[in-house]
Amino acid sequence: MAIRKIIQAGHSSLKAKNKIITSFHSRKINKLIQDLTDTMYENGLIGIAAPQIAENYMIFVTHARNTKARNLGKEDELRVFINPKLTDVSKSKTIIYEGCGSVSTAALFGPVERSKEIQIEAFDDEGNKFSLTCDGILARVILHEYDHLHGIEFIQKVKDYNKILSEEYYVKKIKNSKKQITPSVIKKIEYKKF
């Protein structure tokens, strides 16, 4: 429907409380899902949360796929997460570099530690409840967007601020490295509707 402006770090909407969605088929929510999807694709992102376009609702979309910044090999499909709730995270963790549309003006990437595998429950765009267990970059992008719904930006989770890189250096030095690619590979996707 529309490509929206992605707000940048410091904007109050990134820290505001997000509303639970009660009407899955409202025109506003349908438009929001389409706007998030269009904005994600236009900006070469693999996920985006509603607060990033100054809409404070509990919703994000993901599409783990190859982009300018990421080479994944196996790709996932477009997914919509409404009123998501993490139900399990692995104790096993990985560290890879992350970026974010909400720091795109600064074009920064930094190393972030996250659980290797997760399980999440949410509602899809049709209002159907589902559970998803996954790993690799899909788990990571879900955790990243889930954080946005709780007012947390990835820059707050960077392990070593001395290792923050510009996009130019990330693409040159990190993007295609084994340390970045190996933990990003998606090996597990288990989807179940309730």
C-alpha positions in Angstrom: 0.0 0.0 0.0 2.7 2.5 1.0 6.4 2.7 1.6 6.8 4.4 5.0 9.7 6.4 6.5 11.7 4.3 8.9 12.2 6.3 12.1 15.7 6.5 13.5 17.2 5.8 16.9 16.2 8.5 19.4 12.6 8.8 18.1 10.1 8.4 20.9 8.0 5.8 19.1 10.9 3.3 19.4 10.5 3.4 23.2 6.7 3.8 23.5 4.4 1.1 24.7 2.9 -1.0 21.9 -0.8 -1.9 21.8 -2.1 -5.5 21.7 -4.1 -6.1 18.5 -7.6 -7.2 19.1 -9.2 -6.8 15.6 -7.1 -8.9 13.2 -9.2 -8.0 10.1 -9.5 -4.2 10.6 -8.6 -2.0 7.6 -5.9 -0.3 9.8 -4.1 -3.6 10.6 -4.3 -4.9 7.1 -2.8 -1.6 5.8 -0.2 -1.7 8.5 0.9 -5.3 7.5 1.1 -4.2 3.8 3.0 -1.0 4.7 5.5 -3.0 6.9 6.0 -5.5 4.1 6.5 -2.8 1.4 8.8 -0.8 3.6 10.9 -3.9 4.5 11.4 -4.8 0.8 12.0 -1.3 -0.3 14.8 -0.9 2.2 16.4 -4.3 1.7 15.6 -5.5 5.3 14.8 -9.0 6.4 12.4 -7.8 9.2 10.7 -4.7 10.5 8.5 -3.9 13.5 5.5 -1.5 13.6 7.3 0.9 16.0 10.0 1.5 13.3 7.4 3.2 11.2 6.0 5.1 14.2 3.0 2.7 14.6 2.9 1.5 18.2 1.3 -2.0 17.7 2.5 -5.5 18.7 3.3 -6.6 15.2 6.3 -7.3 13.0 7.0 -9.0 9.7 10.0 -11.0 8.6 11.3 -12.4 5.3 14.8 -14.0 5.9 16.3 -13.9 2.4 19.4 -12.8 0.5 19.9 -9.0 0.5 22.8 -6.6 -0.1 23.9 -7.0 3.5 23.2 -10.7 4.0 23.9 -13.9 2.0 21.9 -16.7 3.6 21.8 -19.5 1.1 18.5 -21.0 2.3 15.7 -18.4 2.5 12.4 -18.3 4.4 9.0 -17.0 3.4 7.3 -13.8 4.4 5.9 -14.2 7.9 3.6 -11.9 10.0 3.8 -12.0 13.8 0.9 -10.3 15.7 0.9 -10.2 19.5 4.0 -12.4 19.6 5.2 -14.2 22.7 8.5 -16.0 23.1 7.9 -19.4 24.6 11.5 -20.8 24.6 15.0 -19.7 23.9 18.1 -22.0 23.8 20.9 -21.6 26.3 23.2 -22.0 23.4 24.1 -18.6 21.9 25.8 -17.2 18.9 27.4 -13.8 18.1 27.0 -12.2 14.7 26.9 -8.7 13.3 23.5 -7.0 13.1 22.2 -3.9 11.5 18.9 -2.1 11.7 16.7 0.1 9.5 16.4 2.4 12.5 20.1 3.1 12.4 20.3 3.2 8.6 21.2 6.9 8.6 24.3 6.0 10.7 24.7 2.7 8.7 26.1 0.8 11.7 26.7 -2.9 12.3 27.7 -4.5 15.5 28.2 -7.9 17.1 25.2 -9.1 19.1 24.8 -12.3 21.1 21.5 -14.0 20.9 20.0 -17.5 21.4 20.8 -19.9 18.7 17.2 -21.4 18.6 13.9 -20.0 19.7 10.2 -20.9 19.9 7.6 -18.2 19.5 3.8 -18.1 19.4 1.9 -15.4 17.5 -1.1 -14.7 15.3 -0.8 -14.5 11.5 -2.5 -12.0 9.2 -5.6 -14.1 9.1 -5.9 -14.2 12.9 -4.7 -17.8 13.2 -2.5 -18.7 16.2 0.7 -20.5 15.4 4.0 -21.7 16.9 7.3 -21.4 15.2 10.6 -23.1 16.3 13.6 -22.0 14.3 17.3 -21.2 14.3 19.9 -19.3 12.2 19.1 -15.8 10.9 15.4 -16.4 11.1 15.6 -16.9 14.9 17.9 -13.8 15.1 15.6 -11.5 13.1 12.6 -12.6 15.2 14.5 -11.8 18.4 15.6 -8.5 16.9 12.1 -7.4 15.9 10.6 -8.8 19.2 13.0 -6.5 21.0 11.6 -3.5 19.1 8.1 -4.3 20.4 9.6 -4.0 23.9 11.5 -0.8 23.3 14.9 -2.4 22.9 17.3 -1.5 20.0 20.1 -3.8 18.9 22.7 -1.1 19.7 21.9 -1.7 23.3 22.9 -5.3 23.0 26.2 -4.9 21.1 28.8 -7.1 22.8 31.9 -4.9 22.1 31.4 -1.3 21.0 35.0 -1.3 19.8 33.9 -3.7 17.0 31.1 -1.5 15.6 31.5 -1.0 11.8 30.1 1.1 9.1 28.1 -0.6 6.4 31.0 -0.3 4.0 33.4 -2.2 6.3 30.7 -4.7 7.3 30.2 -5.6 3.6 34.0 -5.7 3.0 35.1 -7.6 6.1 32.3 -9.4 7.8 29.4 -10.1 5.5 30.9 -13.1 3.7 33.0 -14.4 6.6 32.6 -17.9 8.0 31.9 -16.4 11.5 29.0 -14.5 10.0 27.6 -17.0 7.6 27.8 -20.3 9.6 25.5 -19.2 12.5 23.2 -17.5 10.1 22.3 -20.6 8.2 18.7 -21.7 8.8 18.6 -25.4 9.6 15.4 -25.7 11.5 11.9 -24.3 10.7 9.0 -26.0 12.5 5.7 -24.3 12.0 2.5 -25.4 13.7 -1.0 -23.9 13.5 -3.3 -24.2 16.6 
